[in-house]
Amino acid sequence: MPTSERLLTRRDALDLLLAGGRGRVAATRRAVPIIIPVTFGVVDDDVVFSPEAGEGRDQAITDAVVAFETDKLGADGHTEWEVHVTGVARVLDDATGLHRFRLSSPVVTGWRSRS
């Protein structure tokens, strides 16, 4: 990591995620790594996400160890910060019928550019 960046605490990383947005989940399907675009939010310090539709995506995520990542690009095109969360994705019961998952994890890391 270049010296112009600083590591984030768990709390700082979760605070950056509070606004929600778009991110990516890395999982495996039939032993092949896949990257799944998701929309996300934060509930009680857990990442809650919905994958974009695609064959086999729910099966690749359900009760599996996954890695979630999101970032923010600045006006200059450079990344201002990144947050990563690794853990087991659990199906979130939802009356709306949406496919949503909850990622509870002590493994929340990230970095932020120094201003």
C-alpha positions in Angstrom: 0.0 0.0 0.0 1.5 3.4 -1.0 2.3 5.8 1.9 -0.5 8.1 0.7 -3.1 5.6 2.1 -4.0 4.7 5.7 -5.6 1.5 7.0 -9.1 1.8 8.4 -10.4 0.5 11.6 -13.4 -1.8 11.5 -15.7 1.1 12.7 -14.3 3.5 10.1 -14.8 0.9 7.3 -18.4 0.2 8.4 -19.1 3.9 8.6 -18.1 4.3 4.9 -20.6 1.5 4.0 -23.6 3.1 5.8 -24.7 5.0 2.7 -25.0 1.7 0.7 -24.4 1.5 -3.0 -22.9 -1.0 -5.4 -20.2 -3.5 -4.7 -18.9 -6.9 -5.7 -19.0 -10.4 -4.1 -16.4 -13.0 -4.9 -17.6 -16.6 -4.6 -17.1 -19.9 -6.4 -19.4 -21.8 -8.6 -18.4 -25.4 -9.4 -14.9 -24.6 -8.1 -14.5 -21.6 -10.5 -14.2 -18.1 -9.0 -16.9 -15.6 -10.0 -17.4 -11.9 -9.3 -21.1 -10.9 -8.7 -22.2 -7.3 -8.9 -24.5 -6.5 -5.9 -26.4 -3.6 -4.3 -25.8 -3.3 -0.6 -26.6 -1.6 2.7 -25.6 -2.0 6.3 -27.9 -3.4 9.1 -26.5 -3.7 12.6 -22.9 -3.7 11.4 -23.6 -6.5 8.9 -23.5 -6.0 5.1 -26.9 -6.9 3.5 -26.7 -7.4 -0.3 -28.7 -8.4 -3.3 -27.0 -10.0 -6.3 -27.8 -9.0 -9.8 -29.8 -11.8 -11.5 -27.8 -14.6 -13.1 -27.8 -18.3 -13.3 -26.4 -20.1 -10.2 -25.5 -16.9 -8.4 -27.8 -17.5 -5.4 -26.4 -21.1 -5.0 -22.8 -19.8 -5.2 -23.5 -17.4 -2.3 -25.9 -19.2 0.0 -24.1 -20.4 3.2 -20.7 -19.9 1.4 -17.6 -18.1 2.4 -17.5 -15.0 0.2 -15.6 -11.8 -0.1 -17.4 -8.5 -0.5 -15.7 -5.4 -1.8 -16.7 -1.9 -2.6 -14.9 1.4 -3.2 -15.3 5.1 -4.0 -13.8 6.8 -7.0 -12.9 10.5 -6.8 -13.6 13.0 -9.5 -10.0 12.5 -10.7 -10.7 8.7 -11.3 -8.5 7.6 -8.5 -9.8 5.4 -5.7 -10.5 7.4 -2.5 -11.2 4.3 -0.3 -11.8 0.5 -0.4 -13.6 -1.7 2.1 -13.4 -5.5 2.2 -15.6 -7.9 4.2 -15.1 -11.7 4.3 -17.4 -14.2 5.9 -20.3 -16.6 5.4 -23.3 -15.2 3.5 -26.7 -16.2 4.9 -30.1 -15.9 3.2 -32.0 -13.1 4.7 -35.7 -13.8 5.1 -37.6 -11.1 3.4 -41.3 -10.8 2.8 -40.7 -8.9 -0.5 -39.4 -12.0 -2.2 -36.1 -10.3 -3.1 -32.9 -12.5 -3.0 -31.0 -10.9 -0.1 -28.0 -12.0 1.9 -26.5 -11.0 5.2 -22.8 -11.0 5.7 -21.9 -11.0 9.4 -18.1 -10.9 9.9 -15.4 -9.7 12.2 -13.2 -9.5 9.1 -13.8 -5.9 7.9 -10.8 -4.1 6.5 -10.0 -1.3 4.2 -7.9 1.8 3.4 -8.5 5.4 2.6 -6.4 7.9 0.8 -4.8 10.6 2.9 -6.3 14.0 2.2 
